[in-house]
């Protein structure tokens, strides 16, 4: 039985379709949903750039938080128990790490991303997660 769903998102239009699918599934199964977003910041090469990079990284984290909170509010409005998670790192690795830590029964993710500053849900990400995940993955086209 599915009691917990991990829902990676990137805030794109395609991800909205995935959110609707996960919402319906969660309602049918009376499952909770953990919405997550992964962002990746660049490596610093110069000390002078450190302050600017820290501001950039914080802006990325703030945008990511805004996206997961918006999705979480939609799920709450549908009566779904939800939590939100923002992770720094490459998307596929972050999704697998989140699955390992939160122990969902299912990962529901999009097959691709459409824009956004990280293009989180690219086909390669979904393929990587499907291949390496220890829990079932449902990929929404």
C-alpha positions as semicolon CSV with decimal commas, in nm:
position;residue;x (nm);y (nm);z (nm)
1;X;0,000;0,000;0,000
2;X;0,122;0,349;-0,083
3;X;0,132;0,571;0,227
4;X;0,402;0,822;0,128
5;X;0,485;0,972;-0,212
6;X;0,799;1,168;-0,299
7;X;0,715;1,432;-0,560
8;X;1,013;1,606;-0,721
9;X;0,910;1,921;-0,907
10;X;1,066;2,208;-1,099
11;X;0,765;2,437;-1,119
12;X;0,724;2,390;-1,495
13;X;0,397;2,334;-1,683
14;X;0,488;1,967;-1,729
15;X;0,555;1,941;-1,355
16;X;0,205;2,081;-1,290
17;X;0,063;1,781;-1,475
18;X;0,272;1,554;-1,255
19;X;0,149;1,735;-0,942
20;X;-0,213;1,676;-1,048
21;X;-0,142;1,308;-1,103
22;X;0,033;1,272;-0,764
23;X;-0,251;1,462;-0,593
24;X;-0,515;1,229;-0,734
25;X;-0,309;0,924;-0,640
26;X;-0,247;1,054;-0,287
27;X;-0,618;1,120;-0,238
28;X;-0,713;0,773;-0,362
29;X;-0,456;0,603;-0,140
30;X;-0,487;0,841;0,157
31;X;-0,111;0,895;0,123
32;X;0,104;1,187;0,230
33;X;0,324;1,370;-0,021
34;X;0,671;1,513;0,022
35;X;0,724;1,781;-0,243
36;X;1,088;1,843;-0,327
37;X;1,296;2,070;-0,544
38;X;1,668;2,037;-0,613
39;X;1,884;2,329;-0,718
40;X;2,248;2,330;-0,812
41;X;2,479;2,624;-0,758
42;X;2,813;2,670;-0,928
43;X;3,149;2,601;-0,772
44;X;3,344;2,908;-0,661
45;X;3,677;2,965;-0,832
46;X;3,775;3,303;-0,686
47;X;3,750;3,450;-0,339
48;X;3,624;3,778;-0,484
49;X;3,322;3,600;-0,626
50;X;3,230;3,434;-0,296
51;X;2,988;3,703;-0,177
52;X;2,819;3,729;-0,515
53;X;2,789;3,350;-0,540
54;X;2,643;3,330;-0,191
55;X;2,374;3,582;-0,291
56;X;2,305;3,383;-0,608
57;X;2,284;3,057;-0,414
58;X;2,045;3,215;-0,163
59;X;1,826;3,348;-0,445
60;X;1,812;2,999;-0,596
61;X;1,719;2,849;-0,259
62;X;1,450;3,115;-0,210
63;X;1,302;3,044;-0,553
64;X;1,308;2,670;-0,484
65;X;1,133;2,722;-0,150
66;X;0,867;2,934;-0,318
67;X;0,802;2,661;-0,577
68;X;0,766;2,378;-0,324
69;X;0,548;2,592;-0,098
70;X;0,317;2,676;-0,390
71;X;0,283;2,307;-0,479
72;X;0,235;2,215;-0,112
73;X;-0,048;2,468;-0,080
74;X;-0,225;2,314;-0,381
75;X;-0,198;1,970;-0,224
76;X;-0,321;2,098;0,114
77;X;-0,620;2,259;-0,058
78;X;-0,707;1,911;-0,190
79;X;-0,691;1,767;0,162
80;X;-0,356;1,591;0,117
81;X;-0,105;1,579;0,402
82;X;0,211;1,737;0,265
83;X;0,565;1,835;0,357
84;X;0,820;2,034;0,156
85;X;1,189;1,980;0,097
86;X;1,452;2,192;-0,082
87;X;1,782;2,021;-0,157
88;X;2,103;2,152;-0,309
89;X;2,271;1,927;-0,563
90;X;2,227;1,760;-0,899
91;X;1,862;1,664;-0,944
92;X;1,893;1,288;-0,988
93;X;2,131;1,250;-0,694
94;X;1,916;1,475;-0,476
95;X;1,601;1,277;-0,557
96;X;1,771;0,946;-0,477
97;X;1,916;1,088;-0,155
98;X;1,575;1,222;-0,052
99;X;1,417;0,883;-0,123
100;X;1,680;0,711;0,087
101;X;1,625;0,949;0,379
102;X;1,246;0,988;0,375
103;X;1,160;0,629;0,276
104;X;0,864;0,694;0,042
105;X;0,664;0,405;-0,100
106;X;0,664;0,567;-0,444
107;X;0,837;0,846;-0,636
108;X;0,611;1,031;-0,882
109;X;0,807;1,248;-1,123
110;X;0,784;1,403;-1,465
111;X;0,957;1,263;-1,768
112;X;1,112;1,599;-1,857
113;X;1,143;1,961;-1,749
114;X;1,027;2,267;-1,936
115;X;1,245;2,561;-1,857
116;X;1,306;2,685;-1,507
117;X;1,655;2,767;-1,398
118;X;1,758;2,409;-1,320
119;X;1,566;2,204;-1,578
120;X;1,532;1,956;-1,298
121;X;1,313;1,692;-1,456
122;X;1,495;1,620;-1,778
123;X;1,454;1,279;-1,935
124;X;1,804;1,188;-1,821
125;X;1,713;1,264;-1,461
126;X;1,403;1,045;-1,475
127;X;1,600;0,766;-1,641
128;X;1,872;0,786;-1,375
129;X;1,620;0,780;-1,091
130;X;1,429;0,486;-1,243
131;X;1,754;0,295;-1,285
132;X;1,899;0,355;-0,937
133;X;1,597;0,399;-0,711
134;X;1,531;0,136;-0,447
135;X;1,160;0,226;-0,447
136;X;0,910;0,220;-0,736
137;X;0,912;0,524;-0,965
138;X;0,609;0,639;-1,161
139;X;0,710;0,863;-1,452
140;X;0,436;1,094;-1,581
141;X;0,457;1,181;-1,951
